[in-house]
């Protein structure tokens, strides 16, 4: 058995610990992976004087995720979200989480995906039109921006039945203000000092305006949802699925809608953008996705049933492989609620109550042959990589309830765009930035 004091790691500097090395590292959070290769899958850092355990050891990662919410809670994330006015199932703990989780699971049940599918394809058609215009004008596309617009439109429509239509919108509006929420989480999460508590910046006022707008939309939409569900109709939105839940407070509705908008936009858009990036660099794989989509959807049609996506095994494999190479949440932080022993590879790890531990999910994603190679076929063989070490949607009781919707959106948009366009890189260097999630920077594609 080992404790945090028994672990090795990069040498910390006086006072600041390893923070300077993290901030000056050319790849930011990728330093975690290099240190794991140098010091082993479980090692020690210091943030200031605070010791931090970092681990990519599969059994330990699995044990932590499956011991939530009782055995481990998030570090810092909950207060940051709540301070921004986003208080929903993602940040809740204990009895509150159990209650809100039931609400979220009910609204995102796979049985509702058929009802939601028309909303997803409406936004996909607008994205197709946007890219067709760019192709005709010879303009490259900002892939992440367009994927964020697409996923925000889908999530807003499914959450409250509101057609935000940011794909066709120009100028400033709710769609631009909402898009600024998630980056603010990252800024506050990694800020050395809580300056936002001392100074109110224009972006803070814009965020507050967006939350007030969402609050008003939720109030109006829930009244309409209640009236529609009284007719015996099937739920078409998150709010309609929650009609009839006992003791439901308006604040809980708003908090969970904001959680859906923030998390549903940023994570899914990043996964889709990375998938299109990898396919643009491998024309052979892109051609296989195109052939699948033509066979499943027709040469120019739009699928009317989510079951059509089952005919896209290679496309699904490309999405899985992209998430392996570029996990949207490569690092997750927790604290044990009690002294605990975690079974690891080669030794057990003893943690005292409150000891911070970072789960390095990107390390487990490398546990395959040729880990730096984009190879969707590895997911199609007789022994595909086990999803457990990867955990793109978490594991245990707190796995992401939006998993099915996120995969549906990503697989659909990948198939449609590869069917309709030839994607090629548009010069420049594609980088990666970790805010709260990891996303591509400088990702532009040329379209034919």
Residue pairs with C-beta under 8 A, 6 or more apart in sequence:
1 341
1 347
1 348
1 349
1 350
2 42
2 347
2 348
2 349
2 350
3 349
3 350
3 351
3 352
4 44
4 51
4 53
4 351
4 355
5 51
7 39
7 42
7 43
7 44
7 53
8 39
8 40
8 43
8 44
9 18
9 35
9 39
9 43
9 44
9 45
9 54
10 18
10 21
10 35
10 38
10 39
10 43
10 45
12 18
12 45
12 46
13 20
13 21
15 48
15 49
16 48
17 45
17 46
17 47
17 48
17 49
17 50
18 45
18 46
18 47
19 47
19 48
19 192
21 31
22 28
22 29
22 31
25 31
27 432
28 432
28 433
28 434
29 330
29 331
29 362
29 434
29 438
30 362
30 432
32 54
32 56
32 330
32 331
32 358
32 360
32 362
32 363
33 56
33 360
33 362
33 363
33 366
35 43
35 45
35 54
36 43
36 54
36 56
36 360
36 363
41 55
41 56
41 57
41 345
41 360
41 363
42 53
42 54
42 55
42 56
42 57
42 60
42 344
42 349
43 53
43 54
43 55
44 51
44 52
44 53
44 54
45 51
45 52
45 54
45 358
46 52
50 356
51 355
51 356
52 356
52 357
52 358
53 349
53 351
53 355
53 356
53 357
53 358
54 357
54 358
54 360
55 61
55 344
55 349
55 357
55 358
55 359
55 360
56 359
56 360
56 361
56 362
56 363
56 364
57 344
57 345
58 345
58 364
58 367
58 388
58 389
59 342
59 343
59 344
59 345
60 342
60 343
60 344
60 349
60 359
61 359
61 360
61 361
61 364
61 389
61 391
62 388
62 389
62 395
63 342
63 343
64 71
64 72
64 334
64 342
64 357
64 359
65 359
65 391
65 394
65 395
65 396
65 398
66 395
66 396
66 397
67 340
67 396
68 334
68 396
68 397
68 398
69 93
69 94
69 97
69 98
69 397
69 398
70 337
71 336
71 337
71 338
71 340
72 334
72 335
72 336
72 337
72 357
73 93
73 334
73 335
73 337
74 91
74 93
74 332
74 333
74 334
74 335
75 333
75 334
75 335
75 356
76 189
76 333
77 91
77 185
77 189
77 333
77 436
78 91
78 92
78 93
80 185
80 188
80 189
81 87
81 88
81 90
81 91
81 185
81 259
82 91
83 188
84 181
84 184
84 185
84 188
84 207
85 207
85 208
85 211
85 255
85 258
86 181
86 255
86 258
86 259
86 262
87 251
87 255
88 100
88 104
88 252
88 255
88 256
88 257
88 258
88 259
88 260
89 97
89 100
89 101
89 103
89 104
89 256
89 259
89 401
90 259
90 263
91 259
92 100
92 101
97 398
100 252
100 256
101 397
101 398
101 401
103 242
103 245
103 248
103 252
103 256
104 256
104 401
104 402
105 401
106 241
106 242
106 245
107 235
107 238
107 241
107 242
108 238
108 401
108 402
108 404
108 405
109 241
110 404
112 235
112 241
113 306
113 404
113 405
113 408
114 305
114 306
115 234
115 235
115 236
116 158
116 236
116 405
117 303
117 304
117 305
117 306
117 408
118 304
119 154
119 157
119 158
119 236
120 154
120 158
120 408
120 409
120 412
121 302
121 303
121 304
121 412
122 157
123 150
123 153
123 154
123 157
123 167
124 150
124 302
124 412
124 413
124 416
125 302
126 150
126 153
126 165
126 167
126 168
127 146
127 149
127 150
127 167
127 413
127 416
127 417
128 416
128 417
128 420
130 141
130 146
130 167
130 168
131 141
131 146
131 417
131 420
131 421
131 447
132 420
134 140
134 141
134 447
135 421
135 447
135 448
140 426
140 444
140 445
140 446
140 447
141 444
141 445
141 447
142 443
142 444
143 273
143 276
143 277
143 440
143 443
143 444
143 445
144 269
144 270
144 273
144 439
144 440
144 441
144 443
146 167
147 268
147 269
147 270
147 272
147 273
147 276
147 413
148 179
148 265
148 266
148 269
149 166
149 167
149 175
150 167
150 269
150 272
150 409
150 413
151 264
151 265
151 268
151 269
151 272
151 409
152 164
152 166
152 175
152 178
152 179
152 261
152 265
152 269
153 163
153 164
153 165
153 166
153 167
153 175
154 264
154 409
155 260
155 261
155 264
155 265
156 162
156 163
156 164
156 178
156 261
157 163
157 164
157 237
158 237
158 238
158 260
158 405
159 237
159 238
159 239
159 257
159 260
159 261
159 264
160 217
160 218
160 221
160 222
160 237
160 238
160 239
160 257
161 221
161 224
161 225
161 236
161 237
161 239
161 240
162 217
162 221
164 174
164 175
165 175
166 173
166 175
166 176
166 179
169 175
174 210
174 213
174 214
177 206
177 207
177 209
177 210
177 213
178 210
178 214
178 261
178 262
178 265
179 265
180 203
180 206
180 207
180 210
181 207
181 210
181 258
181 261
181 262
182 262
182 263
182 265
182 266
182 435
182 436
182 437
183 435
184 203
184 207
185 262
185 435
185 436
186 434
186 435
186 436
186 437
187 435
188 194
188 196
189 435
189 436
190 435
196 204
211 254
211 258
214 254
214 257
214 258
214 261
215 254
218 239
218 250
218 253
218 254
218 257
219 250
221 237
221 239
222 239
222 243
222 250
222 253
225 237
225 239
225 240
225 242
225 243
226 243
228 240
229 235
229 240
229 243
229 244
233 240
235 241
235 243
238 256
238 257
238 260
239 253
239 257
242 248
242 253
260 402
263 402
264 402
264 405
264 406
266 436
266 437
266 439
267 328
267 329
267 406
267 437
268 405
268 406
268 409
268 410
269 439
270 326
270 328
270 437
270 438
270 439
270 440
271 319
271 322
271 323
271 328
271 392
271 406
271 410
272 409
272 410
272 413
272 414
273 439
273 440
273 443
274 322
274 323
274 325
274 326
274 440
275 318
275 319
275 322
275 323
275 410
275 414
276 414
276 417
276 418
276 423
276 445
277 322
277 425
277 430
277 440
277 443
277 445
278 285
278 318
278 321
278 322
278 325
278 374
279 285
279 286
279 289
279 318
279 414
279 418
279 423
280 286
280 423
280 424
280 425
280 445
281 374
281 425
282 374
285 314
285 318
285 374
285 376
286 418
286 422
286 423
288 314
289 312
289 314
289 315
289 318
289 414
289 415
289 418
289 419
290 418
290 419
292 311
292 312
292 313
292 314
292 315
292 415
293 312
293 315
293 415
293 416
293 418
293 419
294 419
295 311
296 303
296 308
296 309
296 311
296 312
296 415
297 303
297 308
297 415
297 416
297 419
299 419
300 420
302 416
303 309
303 412
306 408
309 316
309 408
309 411
309 412
309 415
312 411
312 415
313 380
314 376
314 380
315 411
315 414
315 415
315 418
316 379
316 407
316 411
317 376
317 377
317 378
317 379
317 380
318 376
318 414
319 407
319 410
319 411
319 414
320 376
320 379
321 374
321 375
321 376
321 378
321 379
322 374
323 390
323 392
324 365
324 368
324 385
324 390
325 365
325 372
325 374
326 432
326 438
326 440
327 361
327 362
327 365
327 390
327 392
327 438
328 392
328 437
328 438
328 439
329 361
329 392
329 437
329 438
330 360
330 361
330 362
330 434
330 438
331 358
331 359
331 360
331 361
331 362
331 434
332 358
332 359
332 361
333 356
333 357
333 358
333 359
334 356
334 357
334 359
335 353
335 354
335 355
335 356
335 357
336 351
336 352
336 353
336 354
336 355
336 357
337 353
338 353
339 350
339 351
339 352
339 353
340 350
340 351
341 348
341 349
341 350
341 351
342 348
342 349
342 350
342 351
351 357
361 390
361 391
361 392
364 389
364 390
364 391
365 371
365 389
365 390
367 385
367 389
368 378
368 385
369 378
378 384
378 385
379 385
388 395
393 399
393 400
393 403
393 406
394 400
400 406
417 423
421 447
421 448
422 447
422 448
423 445
423 446
423 447
424 445
424 446
424 448
425 444
425 445
425 446
426 444
426 445
426 446
427 444
428 442
428 444
429 442
430 440
430 441
430 442
430 443
431 440
431 441
431 442
432 438
432 439
432 440
432 441
433 439
433 441
